[in-house]
Amino acid sequence: MFLKMKRCLISLTIPVVIMTFAFNLFHPVTAADLVDKNTMAYWPFDENSGEITKDSTANGIVGQIEKAEWAKGFSGSALKFDGKTSRVVVANHKALHSDTGDLTIQAWVNVTSNPGKWTGAGGVVFKQDAYQWCVKKEGVLWFGIWGARLESVGKFDFLDKLHEWHHTVVTFKGKNKETKIYVDGKMVITGNVNESVDETATPLYIGFKGDGNHYFEGIIDEVHISNVVRTQAEIKTMMEAASALEGREKLSQMWADLKVENR
């Protein structure tokens, strides 16, 4: 009886999986779908091997991987940082400066150890004297330009969210300094960061905060930087696009499992 019910369930599930698989096959989401004229750089980290990572814009900005390890990401592969010596170093490039004065930084972040035990704030994206997007020792998200900053204190922290993927975003409007922090598509805090994004000749780091040599411990995926203030709707769309990529991988595995079960 149980075997018959199981076979019946499989027979009902297979058509749904086939239809979904076909939709994803003929309407695939690719890294190019997350790039537009306002994209400064986008590293999907989907190489899954090697010591360099390239961004998906026409700029082709290369990041040198230093001791970070390839790992399973939110979508495809990602980079795992040990909190001690690993980081990505991106040489200065004119595209890494926001010529509009506006900025949006997005990244899928998975913190794997208690930030309270880190040496300092772990940099997710850091460009010396220009902009920084970090996880502080208190576990909160922190966006800063020079001495001005906005933190997600009392609104969001990673202390009870270890080993979980979260889509983190900060937007900054150069004209009025309005700054917003989003987590998983929801705005958690807004305020003003009363500085301007300066053009600097310094490298950009991922997984490292240069003005104190503080390292991030965890996994980072899908780093995306724009020279425009992305709307909440755009942020959700980009978040869901990455989720679609991740879902397609799970769908392929489900299809493989169903074929095995149905033999």
N, C-alpha and C positions, 0 to 999 in steps of 0.2 A: 504493500500500500504506500509506504513512504517513498519507495523507489519510483512508483508511478507518479506520485505528486511532484517529486523532484524533476522527473522528466517533463512533466506538464509545465512546471515553472520555467524550465530551461527553454522549452518550445515557445513560450510566451515572451521570454526575455530576448531571445535571439533576434526576432524581427525589429525590436526597438533598438537594439545595439547596431544592427545592420543599417537602419535608417540614420541613426546618429552618426555612425562611422562614415556613411556616404556623404552626409552634409559637411562634416569636417574635412573629408577628403577633397570635395569640390569647392569648399569655401574655407581654405586653410588660413589661419592667422600666422603671419610671419613677422620677423623683426622689422621689415620694411613698413608694416602697417603702423608702427609706433614712431615713425619718423616723419616730420613735416618741416616746413621752412623755418620754424622757430626752435627746432631741436639743435642744441649746441653739440651734444654728444650723447651717445646711447651705447652702453656696453651690456649686451644680454648675457655675456659669459657662457656662451653655448659651445665653445671650442672643446671643452672637456679634456684637453690635454695641451701640453706645451707650456712655454714660459712667457708667452705674450698673449694679449687679448686686444681685439680691434673693435672700435665702435662702428655702428651700423650706418652712420651718416656718410655723405660723400667725402667728408674730411678724412675718414679712415684713421682716426687718432689712435695710436698704439699705446697700450699700457704694458709696462714690464712687470711681470709677476715675480715677487721676491718672497720665496718660502711659503707662500699660500698654497693650499692644496685644492685640487679639483674635487668637488663633492656633488651630491644630488642637490639640485636647486629647487626653488619653488616651481620653476619651469625649466626643463632641461637640466643643464649643469650649472654650477655656481662656484664661488670660491670660498674656502674655509680659512679663517684667520685664527692664529693660535694665541693672540693677545700678547705676544712676546717679541717676535721678529718678523712676522709676515705682513706684507702690504703689497699694493699695486702702485707703481710710480709712473705717472704720465707726464712726459716732458711738456713744458709750456707750449701752448698753441693759441693763435689769435682767436680761434673759435671758442676757447674756454673763457673768454671775457664776454660778458653780456653788453653788447653795444647799445641796448635799449635801457639799461639800468634795472630792468626787471629780471626776476629769477624764479625758476621752479626746479627743485631737486626732488627726485623720486627714487626710492630704492626699496626692494623687498629685503627685510632684515630678520634674521633669526639669531637671537642672543643665546649663547650656550653656556654661559657661566655668570655668576653673580657679579654685576658691575661694581658692587661695593668693594670687591676685592681687586679691582683693576688698579693700575698705578695712577690713572686719571681718566678723563673723558676719552672714550674710544672714537676715533674719527670714522665716520661712514664715508663722507666726501669732504675733503679738506684742501683748500687752496690758500696758501699763506697770504695774509693781508688782503684777501679778497672775500672769501665766504667759507663757512664751515657748517657741516651737518653732522652732529655727533650724538652718541649715547653717553650721558654723564654717569658718574659713580652712583648717583641716586637712582639710576635706571631711567631717567627722563630723557626725552628728546630735546636737543638744544641746537638752535640755529643762531649763528653769530656773525657779525661783521665788525671787525676791530673789537672795541669794548662793549658794543651794544649787542643785546641778545634777547631771544624769546625762548622760554622753556615750557615744557608740558607739565609743569609741577601741579599736582592735585588733579590732573586730567587724564594722564596716561604715564605708565612706567612699565619697564620690563621685569621688575623684581619678581613678580608672580606669573611671568609669561615666558619663562625660559623654554627653549627648544620649540618655540612656536613661530610660524611665519606671520609677519605683519607688513602691510604695505604702508610705508612712511613717506610723507610728502611735506615739503615746506614751500610756500609761495611768498615772494617779496616784491612789493610795488615800489620802484625807485622814487617815484614822484612824491608820494605821501607817506612812504615808509611802512605802509600797512603790511603786516606779516601774518600768515595763517599756517597752522600746523594741522595736518590731516593724518588720521590713522585708519586704514581699511575703508577709505572712502568717506569717512565722517570727519568734519572739522572738530577738533578738540579744544583749540584755543586760538585767539586772535589778539594782536597787540601791535605795537610799533617798534621797529628796530631802527633807531635814528642815526643811521650811517648810510654811506653809498658804496656800491660795489666798484672798487677801484681796479684798474687794469694793472696786473702785476706780471713779472717775468718768472714767477716761481712755479715749481711743478704742482700738479694736482695729485693728491694721494687718495686712495681708497683703502679703508681699513687702518688708517693711521692718522694721528693728529700731530702735525709737525712742530708746533710751538710748545714742545714739552716732551716730545718723543713718547706719546701715549698710543697704545695699540688697542684695536678692537678685537674682541674674542667672540667668534660666532661665524655665521655664514651670510654672505651678501650676494644678492642677485638683482639683475635688471636695473642697473644704475642709469638714470635718464636725467639729463639737464637741459633746461629750456631758457630762452631769453624773453619769456613772456609769462605773465601770471595765468596759469592754467585755471580754468573754472572747475568747480566741484564736479560738474557733469563730465568734463574732459578727464579729470582724474579718475572718476569711476569707470569711464570707458577704457582708459589705459590699464587700469587695474584688472578689469574684466577680460581684457585682451590677453593679459598674461595668464589669467585663470583658464582661459580657453585653450591656450597652449598646454598648460599643465593637465587640463581635463582630457585633451586628445591623447596624451601619453597614458593616462589611466584607462581610457577607452580601449586603446590598443591592447593593454594587458588584460582587460576584462574579456575582450574578444578571444584572446589566446586561451584564457582560462576556460571559457565556455566551450571552445572547441575540444579541449581536453576532456571536460566533464561529459560531453555529449558523445564521446566515442563508444 
